[in-house]
Amino acid sequence: MSVAQAVGFADSEDPHPDLCFESDIIEESRKCKVSVFWNYFQRWKQYFPVEESERKRYSAWAEKIACSRADAIVGGQHRGHYGNCAVLLAMVAEIKEEMGIRGAKREIFAAYKAKFPRHSSFQAEMKKYFGIK
């Protein structure tokens, strides 16, 4: 499962666009072999630029929330929500890497593996979303 699917934006095999521009985006996505979500996101970024300082502030805010949720859920052994935590942490890692922070995925993965060494179910969920074997 991809991060886009986990947050409710699944690229379906046979999407039914409601508007003409949606058809264009879907066709362009197929032609360029990228997900529809990625195509929408790239277009959104063009129309709504964010200053570097603001990006860093939002990133730190998102990381704080994701980490506190993961700590509470995994620490409380709410196994049914381990996948949600892993998605949040993977999204933070991808954002950091997109911002030029190399090795963010491995760093966050290693930190949570060390923090919760006996939670193999959580580590398995993290491996799915972090792409680490």
C-alpha positions as CSV (number, residue, x, y, z in Angstrom):
1,M,0.0,0.0,0.0
2,S,1.3,3.4,-0.9
3,V,1.2,6.5,1.3
4,A,-1.3,8.1,-1.1
5,Q,-3.6,5.1,-0.7
6,A,-3.2,5.1,3.1
7,V,-4.5,8.7,3.3
8,G,-7.5,8.0,1.1
9,F,-6.3,9.0,-2.3
10,A,-6.1,5.7,-4.1
11,D,-5.4,5.7,-7.9
12,S,-8.0,3.4,-9.3
13,E,-7.6,1.4,-12.4
14,D,-10.7,3.0,-14.0
15,P,-11.2,6.5,-12.6
16,H,-14.3,8.3,-13.5
17,P,-13.4,12.0,-13.8
18,D,-16.2,14.6,-13.3
19,L,-14.4,17.5,-15.0
20,C,-12.4,18.0,-18.1
21,F,-9.2,19.0,-16.3
22,E,-9.4,15.8,-14.3
23,S,-9.4,13.8,-17.5
24,D,-6.3,15.6,-18.6
25,I,-4.6,14.9,-15.3
26,I,-5.5,11.2,-15.5
27,E,-4.3,10.9,-19.1
28,E,-1.1,12.8,-18.3
29,S,-0.5,10.5,-15.3
30,R,-0.8,7.4,-17.5
31,K,1.4,8.8,-20.2
32,C,4.1,9.9,-17.7
33,K,3.7,6.7,-15.6
34,V,3.1,8.6,-12.3
35,S,0.3,8.4,-9.9
36,V,-2.7,10.7,-10.2
37,F,-2.1,11.9,-6.6
38,W,1.5,12.9,-7.5
39,N,0.3,14.8,-10.6
40,Y,-2.3,16.7,-8.5
41,F,0.2,17.4,-5.8
42,Q,2.8,18.8,-8.3
43,R,0.2,21.1,-9.8
44,W,-0.9,22.2,-6.4
45,K,2.7,23.2,-5.5
46,Q,2.9,25.4,-8.6
47,Y,-0.2,27.4,-7.6
48,F,0.5,27.7,-3.9
49,P,4.3,28.3,-3.3
50,V,5.5,28.2,0.3
51,E,8.5,30.1,1.6
52,E,11.5,28.0,2.8
53,S,11.1,29.2,6.4
54,E,7.4,28.4,6.4
55,R,8.2,24.9,5.0
56,K,10.6,24.2,7.8
57,R,8.1,25.3,10.4
58,Y,5.4,23.1,9.0
59,S,7.7,20.2,8.7
60,A,8.8,20.5,12.3
61,W,5.2,20.8,13.4
62,A,4.1,17.8,11.4
63,E,7.1,15.7,12.8
64,K,6.2,16.7,16.4
65,I,2.6,15.6,15.9
66,A,3.5,12.3,14.1
67,C,6.1,11.4,16.7
68,S,3.9,12.1,19.6
69,R,1.1,10.1,18.1
70,A,3.4,7.2,17.3
71,D,4.9,7.3,20.9
72,A,1.4,7.2,22.4
73,I,0.0,4.5,20.1
74,V,2.9,2.2,20.0
75,G,3.8,2.8,23.7
76,G,0.2,2.0,24.6
77,Q,0.3,-1.1,22.4
78,H,-2.7,-0.2,20.3
79,R,-1.8,-2.7,17.6
80,G,-4.7,-1.9,15.4
81,H,-3.2,1.5,14.7
82,Y,0.4,0.6,14.1
83,G,-0.1,1.0,10.3
84,N,-1.4,4.5,10.8
85,C,1.6,5.5,12.8
86,A,4.0,4.0,10.3
87,V,2.3,6.0,7.5
88,L,2.6,9.2,9.5
89,L,6.3,8.6,10.2
90,A,7.0,7.6,6.6
91,M,5.3,10.8,5.4
92,V,7.4,12.9,7.7
93,A,10.5,11.1,6.4
94,E,9.6,11.6,2.8
95,I,8.9,15.3,3.4
96,K,12.3,15.7,5.1
97,E,14.1,13.9,2.2
98,E,12.2,16.1,-0.3
99,M,13.5,19.1,1.6
100,G,17.1,17.8,1.1
101,I,17.7,16.0,4.4
102,R,19.5,12.9,3.2
103,G,18.9,9.7,5.1
104,A,15.8,10.9,6.9
105,K,14.0,7.6,6.2
106,R,16.7,5.5,7.7
107,E,17.2,7.9,10.6
108,I,13.5,7.9,11.6
109,F,13.2,4.1,11.0
110,A,16.3,3.4,13.1
111,A,15.1,5.8,15.9
112,Y,11.8,4.0,16.2
113,K,13.3,0.6,15.9
114,A,15.6,1.4,18.8
115,K,12.8,3.1,20.8
116,F,10.5,0.1,20.5
117,P,12.8,-2.9,20.0
118,R,10.2,-5.5,21.2
119,H,7.3,-4.3,19.0
120,S,7.9,-6.5,15.9
121,S,4.3,-5.8,14.6
122,F,5.1,-2.1,14.5
123,Q,8.4,-2.6,12.9
124,A,6.8,-4.8,10.2
125,E,4.3,-1.9,9.5
126,M,7.2,0.6,9.3
127,K,9.1,-1.7,6.8
128,K,6.1,-1.6,4.5
129,Y,5.9,2.1,4.2
130,F,9.6,3.0,4.6
131,G,10.6,0.6,1.9
132,I,13.3,-0.9,4.1
133,K,13.9,-4.7,4.2
